[in-house]
Amino acid sequence: MKKNYAFQLLFLFLLMSFSLSGISQTTIVVHADKPGAKIDKSIYGHFAEHLGHCIYGGIYVGENSEIPNTKGFRSDVVAALKDLSVPLVRWPGGCFADTYHWRDGIGPKSERPSIINVHWGGVTENNSFGTHEFLDFCELIGADAYVNLNVGSGTVREAAEWVEYVTSSNESPMTNLRKKNGREKPWNVKYWAVGNETWGCGGNMRPEYYADQYRQYASFLRAPGIYKIASGANVEDYKWTEVMMREAARMMNGLSLHYYTVPNNWQNKGSATDFNEEVWFTTLQKTLKMDTLVTKHSAIMDKYDPRKRVGLLVDEWGSWYDVEPGTNPGFLFQQNSLRDAIVAGINLNIFNNHADRVRMSNIAQMINVLQSVILTKDKEMVLTPTYYVFKLYKVHQEALMLPVEIKCNQYTLGTQSLDAVNCSASVKDGVVSITLCNLDPNKSQQVSFDLSGMKLSKVSGKIVTAGKINAYNDFGKKEEVTEADFKNVKIASGKVDATIPSKSVVLIQLQ
């Protein structure tokens, strides 16, 4: 009895010491012997809409600008995006797509008519960035192009001719027009979407009506090998997915889904940088809803497409806060903090883990809008915390997803709790890459990895973190959130152990 009592005291002492140290225990089993679906590189795609300073001032400044540029494209932005290995860019919208008429954006710039951006700020644009400029930009950064067709205010003929103009090598009026405008060879553009948010700004349609519209448009998009994308559901509108899959699945390659992380509500979304731990918790809790949405929409798609031929494309996602004080409300300019790095990591882990159905995602948006990876102001450029997460995670592109099982402590605030650790893993060229998010802003996580008997000899890592939950990078200041080497990981007796700091995103690579 005395020995048993002494043991209990020792156990309680160790438990209290462990708790007081601020470190929680996590076990992760990585099934390295059971690789799953390939993680499509397009899961790491980006969205560039004609909105605020995403295009003009962000991507494009014109050839006569004092800002260093290549054919009008910012040289600093191009270099940063190439370093990120951006696989795909979606354009021209968004809501803007259904007011955009592509012929206004081709030919000599001096002869292009202007357009009023009725959705975003009511500003007048001169159409100097059009089809040729967008596709040249994609070629410059090495990305595939994803073009969103106009259904809301366009026509079937207009859409069909745009596809022909871009992709055709046959003798035809559209091919001749493209050649006249300076492009001899067609572009290889695979991804074409039929409308955007047709349940809202793209036409306020019912799913039954849009399904018929989609079928009509899809019938006339006749370029070989193109990937036809239908406008999908808004958040948990499962009826929309049901109707579209039932009525039009055979004519589509992909179905979109849109979901944004909004901490409070659409009328009062909250500040991008001025928030407390309660708002931090709520933001991550709402971000995790993406897993439920993807799971439930995928289950409906499975009913009509058990072979998973049709991809689920989350082509708008990210955090959405109130605009920065003093900026145009229609430009959706917001700062980007360590919280957004965690939001990005969680979402990308979810998409990786659902790679059997999720074939693409596009963060909203690439530059100067919502959860952007880059901010620009005149000649200055800032890489955001989200940028560095995408840089960590690019190792997953075209790798095979590895199933993971996680047993971890809870991150608790008040009466609510979340799993403290979020994770995904993949293997490529014999290297296992594991990306982890520690959601707890106060406690480190002691993680033990079991890699299902895989023989290990080498380990390395990278980390994105900062001292404060609302740390961010700003113009003219030293970066507060960046990428650094991660050294708190070791291999011993075939086992891998790591200490993941609080509020961090970590990449561990093993071989």
GIJO-V132801 format. One record per residue. N is the residue number from 1. RES is the residue in one letter. PHI is phi in degrees with one decimal (999 if undefined). Layout:
# GIJO-V132801
n = {N & N}
res = {RES & RES}
phi = {PHI & PHI}
This chain:
# GIJO-V132801
n = {1 & 2 & 3 & 4 & 5 & 6 & 7 & 8 & 9 & 10 & 11 & 12 & 13 & 14 & 15 & 16 & 17 & 18 & 19 & 20 & 21 & 22 & 23 & 24 & 25 & 26 & 27 & 28 & 29 & 30 & 31 & 32 & 33 & 34 & 35 & 36 & 37 & 38 & 39 & 40 & 41 & 42 & 43 & 44 & 45 & 46 & 47 & 48 & 49 & 50 & 51 & 52 & 53 & 54 & 55 & 56 & 57 & 58 & 59 & 60 & 61 & 62 & 63 & 64 & 65 & 66 & 67 & 68 & 69 & 70 & 71 & 72 & 73 & 74 & 75 & 76 & 77 & 78 & 79 & 80 & 81 & 82 & 83 & 84 & 85 & 86 & 87 & 88 & 89 & 90 & 91 & 92 & 93 & 94 & 95 & 96 & 97 & 98 & 99 & 100 & 101 & 102 & 103 & 104 & 105 & 106 & 107 & 108 & 109 & 110 & 111 & 112 & 113 & 114 & 115 & 116 & 117 & 118 & 119 & 120 & 121 & 122 & 123 & 124 & 125 & 126 & 127 & 128 & 129 & 130 & 131 & 132 & 133 & 134 & 135 & 136 & 137 & 138 & 139 & 140 & 141 & 142 & 143 & 144 & 145 & 146 & 147 & 148 & 149 & 150 & 151 & 152 & 153 & 154 & 155 & 156 & 157 & 158 & 159 & 160 & 161 & 162 & 163 & 164 & 165 & 166 & 167 & 168 & 169 & 170 & 171 & 172 & 173 & 174 & 175 & 176 & 177 & 178 & 179 & 180 & 181 & 182 & 183 & 184 & 185 & 186 & 187 & 188 & 189 & 190 & 191 & 192 & 193 & 194 & 195 & 196 & 197 & 198 & 199 & 200 & 201 & 202 & 203 & 204 & 205 & 206 & 207 & 208 & 209 & 210 & 211 & 212 & 213 & 214 & 215 & 216 & 217 & 218 & 219 & 220 & 221 & 222 & 223 & 224 & 225 & 226 & 227 & 228 & 229 & 230 & 231 & 232 & 233 & 234 & 235 & 236 & 237 & 238 & 239 & 240 & 241 & 242 & 243 & 244 & 245 & 246 & 247 & 248 & 249 & 250 & 251 & 252 & 253 & 254 & 255 & 256 & 257 & 258 & 259 & 260 & 261 & 262 & 263 & 264 & 265 & 266 & 267 & 268 & 269 & 270 & 271 & 272 & 273 & 274 & 275 & 276 & 277 & 278 & 279 & 280 & 281 & 282 & 283 & 284 & 285 & 286 & 287 & 288 & 289 & 290 & 291 & 292 & 293 & 294 & 295 & 296 & 297 & 298 & 299 & 300 & 301 & 302 & 303 & 304 & 305 & 306 & 307 & 308 & 309 & 310 & 311 & 312 & 313 & 314 & 315 & 316 & 317 & 318 & 319 & 320 & 321 & 322 & 323 & 324 & 325 & 326 & 327 & 328 & 329 & 330 & 331 & 332 & 333 & 334 & 335 & 336 & 337 & 338 & 339 & 340 & 341 & 342 & 343 & 344 & 345 & 346 & 347 & 348 & 349 & 350 & 351 & 352 & 353 & 354 & 355 & 356 & 357 & 358 & 359 & 360 & 361 & 362 & 363 & 364 & 365 & 366 & 367 & 368 & 369 & 370 & 371 & 372 & 373 & 374 & 375 & 376 & 377 & 378 & 379 & 380 & 381 & 382 & 383 & 384 & 385 & 386 & 387 & 388 & 389 & 390 & 391 & 392 & 393 & 394 & 395 & 396 & 397 & 398 & 399 & 400 & 401 & 402 & 403 & 404 & 405 & 406 & 407 & 408 & 409 & 410 & 411 & 412 & 413 & 414 & 415 & 416 & 417 & 418 & 419 & 420 & 421 & 422 & 423 & 424 & 425 & 426 & 427 & 428 & 429 & 430 & 431 & 432 & 433 & 434 & 435 & 436 & 437 & 438 & 439 & 440 & 441 & 442 & 443 & 444 & 445 & 446 & 447 & 448 & 449 & 450 & 451 & 452 & 453 & 454 & 455 & 456 & 457 & 458 & 459 & 460 & 461 & 462 & 463 & 464 & 465 & 466 & 467 & 468 & 469 & 470 & 471 & 472 & 473 & 474 & 475 & 476 & 477 & 478 & 479 & 480 & 481 & 482 & 483 & 484 & 485 & 486 & 487 & 488 & 489 & 490 & 491 & 492 & 493 & 494 & 495 & 496 & 497 & 498 & 499 & 500 & 501 & 502 & 503 & 504 & 505 & 506 & 507 & 508 & 509 & 510 & 511}
res = {M & K & K & N & Y & A & F & Q & L & L & F & L & F & L & L & M & S & F & S & L & S & G & I & S & Q & T & T & I & V & V & H & A & D & K & P & G & A & K & I & D & K & S & I & Y & G & H & F & A & E & H & L & G & H & C & I & Y & G & G & I & Y & V & G & E & N & S & E & I & P & N & T & K & G & F & R & S & D & V & V & A & A & L & K & D & L & S & V & P & L & V & R & W & P & G & G & C & F & A & D & T & Y & H & W & R & D & G & I & G & P & K & S & E & R & P & S & I & I & N & V & H & W & G & G & V & T & E & N & N & S & F & G & T & H & E & F & L & D & F & C & E & L & I & G & A & D & A & Y & V & N & L & N & V & G & S & G & T & V & R & E & A & A & E & W & V & E & Y & V & T & S & S & N & E & S & P & M & T & N & L & R & K & K & N & G & R & E & K & P & W & N & V & K & Y & W & A & V & G & N & E & T & W & G & C & G & G & N & M & R & P & E & Y & Y & A & D & Q & Y & R & Q & Y & A & S & F & L & R & A & P & G & I & Y & K & I & A & S & G & A & N & V & E & D & Y & K & W & T & E & V & M & M & R & E & A & A & R & M & M & N & G & L & S & L & H & Y & Y & T & V & P & N & N & W & Q & N & K & G & S & A & T & D & F & N & E & E & V & W & F & T & T & L & Q & K & T & L & K & M & D & T & L & V & T & K & H & S & A & I & M & D & K & Y & D & P & R & K & R & V & G & L & L & V & D & E & W & G & S & W & Y & D & V & E & P & G & T & N & P & G & F & L & F & Q & Q & N & S & L & R & D & A & I & V & A & G & I & N & L & N & I & F & N & N & H & A & D & R & V & R & M & S & N & I & A & Q & M & I & N & V & L & Q & S & V & I & L & T & K & D & K & E & M & V & L & T & P & T & Y & Y & V & F & K & L & Y & K & V & H & Q & E & A & L & M & L & P & V & E & I & K & C & N & Q & Y & T & L & G & T & Q & S & L & D & A & V & N & C & S & A & S & V & K & D & G & V & V & S & I & T & L & C & N & L & D & P & N & K & S & Q & Q & V & S & F & D & L & S & G & M & K & L & S & K & V & S & G & K & I & V & T & A & G & K & I & N & A & Y & N & D & F & G & K & K & E & E & V & T & E & A & D & F & K & N & V & K & I & A & S & G & K & V & D & A & T & I & P & S & K & S & V & V & L & I & Q & L & Q}
phi = {999 & -64.4 & -64.7 & -63.8 & -64.5 & -63.3 & -63.5 & -62.7 & -63.4 & -62.0 & -61.3 & -64.5 & -63.7 & -63.4 & -62.0 & -65.3 & -64.3 & -62.7 & -67.7 & -67.2 & -72.2 & 77.2 & -117.8 & -111.4 & -94.8 & -135.9 & -119.2 & -126.1 & -97.5 & -106.6 & -82.3 & -65.7 & -91.3 & -131.9 & -61.1 & -106.7 & -68.7 & -72.2 & -81.0 & -59.5 & -57.8 & -68.8 & -60.9 & -101.3 & -77.4 & -131.5 & -118.0 & -128.1 & -101.8 & -72.7 & -152.6 & 55.8 & -108.8 & -70.1 & -83.1 & -81.2 & 99.5 & -96.0 & -91.8 & -122.0 & -123.0 & 88.4 & -69.0 & -93.4 & -70.3 & -74.8 & -74.1 & -52.1 & -149.1 & -119.2 & 54.0 & 95.1 & -92.8 & -55.7 & -66.1 & -67.9 & -67.1 & -58.1 & -63.6 & -66.4 & -71.8 & -65.3 & -67.2 & -84.2 & 55.8 & -60.9 & -88.4 & -160.8 & -130.7 & -95.2 & -161.5 & -94.9 & -171.0 & 74.4 & -55.2 & -59.7 & -58.7 & -89.1 & -121.3 & -94.4 & -116.2 & -60.8 & -66.2 & -71.0 & -112.8 & -127.4 & 84.9 & -55.8 & -59.4 & -68.8 & -104.3 & -79.6 & -72.0 & -84.9 & -139.6 & -92.1 & -81.5 & -68.8 & -84.4 & -125.5 & 91.2 & 65.6 & -84.5 & -95.9 & -111.2 & -95.9 & 62.4 & -71.8 & -109.3 & -128.8 & -57.4 & -61.9 & -65.6 & -62.2 & -71.4 & -64.1 & -61.8 & -60.2 & -64.0 & -65.1 & -96.4 & 77.8 & -110.7 & -74.5 & -102.1 & -126.2 & -105.0 & -100.3 & -76.7 & -89.7 & -106.0 & -60.1 & -127.3 & -104.8 & -133.8 & -61.0 & -62.9 & -59.9 & -65.9 & -62.4 & -71.0 & -66.0 & -61.0 & -65.1 & -56.9 & -79.6 & -108.2 & -83.2 & -111.0 & -73.6 & -70.0 & -163.5 & -58.1 & -70.5 & -62.6 & -64.8 & -65.8 & -61.4 & -62.8 & -59.3 & -89.1 & 106.0 & -118.1 & -72.5 & -88.0 & -69.8 & -87.0 & -93.6 & -106.3 & -89.6 & -96.0 & -134.8 & -104.1 & -94.4 & 83.1 & -142.2 & 41.7 & -65.5 & -78.3 & -135.5 & -63.7 & -89.8 & 141.5 & 51.2 & -92.8 & -83.9 & -61.0 & -64.4 & -69.0 & -64.7 & -57.9 & -68.4 & -60.0 & -59.9 & -61.1 & -66.8 & -60.9 & -60.1 & -65.4 & -111.0 & -94.7 & -113.0 & -73.5 & -66.6 & 76.0 & -80.5 & -107.4 & -92.0 & -116.8 & -94.3 & -69.4 & -103.6 & -77.1 & -94.9 & 53.5 & -99.9 & -81.3 & -72.7 & -62.6 & -58.6 & -63.1 & -58.4 & -65.6 & -64.8 & -69.7 & -68.6 & -96.2 & -141.2 & -57.2 & -65.8 & -108.0 & -122.7 & -106.2 & -147.6 & -130.2 & -84.7 & -147.2 & -119.7 & -155.0 & -112.3 & -86.0 & -119.0 & -58.5 & -104.0 & -147.5 & -66.3 & -82.4 & -138.8 & -79.2 & 101.8 & -81.3 & -74.1 & -129.2 & -102.6 & -151.2 & -109.1 & -66.3 & -61.5 & -70.6 & -54.3 & -61.3 & -61.6 & -60.4 & -69.1 & -60.6 & -72.4 & -63.1 & -64.0 & -61.3 & -56.1 & -64.0 & -63.3 & -62.9 & -62.1 & -62.8 & -73.4 & -66.3 & -63.6 & -62.2 & -67.2 & -62.7 & -61.8 & -61.5 & -100.7 & -144.2 & -63.2 & -84.7 & 58.9 & -70.8 & -85.2 & -85.4 & -92.6 & -114.2 & -87.9 & -88.3 & -147.5 & -155.7 & 139.3 & -85.0 & -135.1 & -119.0 & -65.4 & -66.7 & -64.1 & -53.1 & 87.0 & -102.6 & -62.5 & -57.6 & -81.8 & -96.4 & 51.9 & -87.7 & -138.6 & -73.6 & -142.4 & -110.9 & -57.5 & -56.4 & -70.5 & -62.1 & -66.4 & -57.7 & -63.6 & -60.4 & -61.5 & -59.7 & -66.3 & -62.1 & -61.3 & -63.5 & -58.2 & -69.7 & -111.7 & -63.9 & -67.9 & -119.6 & -80.6 & -110.6 & -158.9 & -146.4 & -134.2 & -67.4 & -108.6 & -132.0 & -63.7 & -141.2 & 66.1 & -135.8 & 52.1 & -85.4 & -81.4 & -88.9 & -137.9 & -119.2 & -130.0 & -149.9 & 55.4 & -85.9 & -88.4 & -139.4 & -123.2 & -92.8 & -85.3 & -54.4 & -63.6 & -55.5 & -69.2 & -67.7 & -60.6 & -66.9 & -62.7 & -81.5 & -62.6 & -64.5 & -78.3 & -60.7 & 66.7 & -88.1 & -91.3 & -63.1 & -111.2 & -61.7 & -128.1 & -122.0 & -120.9 & -121.3 & -140.4 & -70.8 & -95.8 & -93.8 & -113.1 & -135.9 & 66.1 & -101.0 & -114.8 & -138.7 & -132.4 & -59.3 & -72.2 & -121.8 & -123.7 & -152.9 & -147.3 & -146.7 & -152.7 & -134.3 & -154.4 & 54.2 & 79.5 & -106.9 & -92.0 & -112.9 & -120.1 & -112.7 & -130.5 & -119.5 & -97.2 & -75.1 & -74.4 & -81.6 & -117.1 & -117.9 & -73.7 & -120.2 & -86.7 & -111.3 & -110.5 & -106.6 & -115.6 & -103.9 & 50.7 & 81.4 & -65.9 & -77.7 & -118.1 & -134.3 & -144.6 & -140.6 & -148.7 & -161.8 & -135.1 & -141.3 & -122.6 & -161.1 & -163.1 & -78.1 & -127.1 & -66.7 & -108.6 & -65.0 & -150.7 & -99.6 & -134.2 & -62.9 & 73.1 & -127.5 & -65.0 & -61.7 & -92.8 & -125.6 & -151.2 & -93.0 & -142.0 & -66.9 & -109.1 & -115.4 & -84.5 & -142.8 & -149.0 & -109.9 & -146.6 & 54.3 & 79.2 & -106.4 & -117.1 & -127.6 & -146.2 & -110.1 & -94.8 & -60.4 & -57.7 & 42.2 & -140.7 & -120.1 & -129.8 & -111.7 & -118.8 & -119.9 & -129.3 & -157.4}
